[in-house]
Amino acid sequence: MVRLYSSRVHERKSENCSTIPYTLPVAIINDTEDVLTVIEKTCWYYANSGAWTEDAGHKLTLTLGGSGTSGMLRIRASSGHTFSVVDFWCDAQVDLHDDDTAVKLHPGYYNGGRLSSQANSSIERKCSAGRTVKVHLQSLPCGISPVIINYS
């Protein structure tokens, strides 16, 4: 099953990129037989925070208040495997336990937390069951990047 998500990206050429709100469309590409379900969404509270939205077609969009904040998704595969993806840090965590919620994991990317140096432009993580989670930020002007999540 392949789902591609898109949304309009805000353009504000006269403002500094670190202080403007921007929108990140999220594409989830599933190359397996598993059904993927987003079971949790969080936003970090820095830089005017952010918000997840989902339209009637289940297209996800993350709107961030500025540089310094992020959003996290926790996703469960029908096979029982759970993973998280943190958007704008471009990281993934695999082989999560039921109590590894996004609310619990998200703070680890801030204030010197164990994941605070994990910012990447792309990442690939393999879980113990052999599945791979890839996260990629597609480059666009002003650093506004659609997030591509691939589960294979």
N, C-alpha and C positions, 0 to 999 in steps of 0.2 A: 504494500500500500504506500503510495506516495502522495503527500499533501504538501503543497507549496503555499506559503502564506506571504502576503504582501500588504503594504500600506504606504500611504504617501509620506514622504520624508520632508520635514520642515526645512526650509532654506532661509537663513538670515545672514546674508553676506556681510552686513555692516557690524555684526556683533562678534565678540570673542567666543570661540567654540566652547570654552570651559564654563560659560555662564548662561548659555541658551538651553532651553528645553529641546530635546530631540526624541525622535521616534525610531525604534528598532523593530522592524518586522521580523518575525521568527518563523523559520521554515523547519519543519520536522520531517525528515525523510526516513522512512522505515523500510529497510530492505530485508525484513524477516517475516515469518508467519505470525509473529506475536502481534497482539493488539496493544498499542501504547496508550496509556491514560495519564494525563497530567493530574496528579493527586494533591499538589500543593504549589502555591505561588507566593513569593515574598518579594518585598522591595526594601532596600536599605534606606535609612532615613537621612543620609547626608545630601547636600546639594538640592534641597527642596524635594527630596525623596523621588518617588516614581509611582507608576500605576500600571498594572496589567489590564488589558482589555481583550475581549474575545467577541468576535462578531457572530452572527447567526450561522455562518459556515465554519465555525470553530477555528477561525484564523486568529492567532495570538499576536499581540503587539505589546511591546514594552515602551512606555514613555518615561524618560528620565528628566528630572528637573535641571540637570547640569552634570558636569564632570565630577566624579567622586562618589557616585552612587551606582547601584546595580540592582538587578533582579535575579531571583533564583527560581528554577522550576524543579520540582521533584516528580519523577516520572516512573510509573510501574508498568512493566511488561506483563502480558497475560501469563507468561511462563513463571512469574513470581519474582523476577529480578527487578530491583529498584535502583535507580541512579538519579543523580542531580546534575543540573547544568547551571552555572552562574554566568549570566550574560553581562557582558562588558569586561569581565575578568577573563572570559573565554576559558573556562575550566570545567571539568566534569569529575564527579566522584562516583565510583561504581561499587558494587557489592555492599550496598547500604543495608543496615538492619532496620526493622520497623521503627525503632526509636530515633533513628538518624533523620530527623525532620529538617526541612529547610530552615525553620525558625532556629533550630539548634546549630546547624552548619554554617549559615550565612555570616554570623559574626566572626568566624575564623578568618575571613578575608580582610578584616579591618583591625586597626589599632595594634599592629604587631602580632596578630594572631598567626597560627601555624601555617595558614595559607595566604598571608598578606603579600607574599612575593610571587604569587602564581599568575600574574597577568601575562597572557599570551595572545598571539594573533590566530593561532589554531592549536588544537590539542587532540590527542587520540589516547583513549584509555581502554584497556581490555579487561573485561570482568572474568571471574574465575570460571564461568560457564562457557567462555570462548566468544561471547558477544563483544562487539566493539562500539564504543560511543565516541564519535568525532564531533568536535565543535569548531566552527570556523567563522571568523568575522570577515565579511566581504567588504573590501575597501571602497569607500565613496568619498566625495569631497567633504572637507571639514571633519573627518573622522567618524562620520555617521555610517554605521555599518550594520546591514542586515545580519542576523545571526542564523547560521545554518547548522542544524543538529542532525547528524546521521547516525542511525542505529542499524548495525549489521551483524 
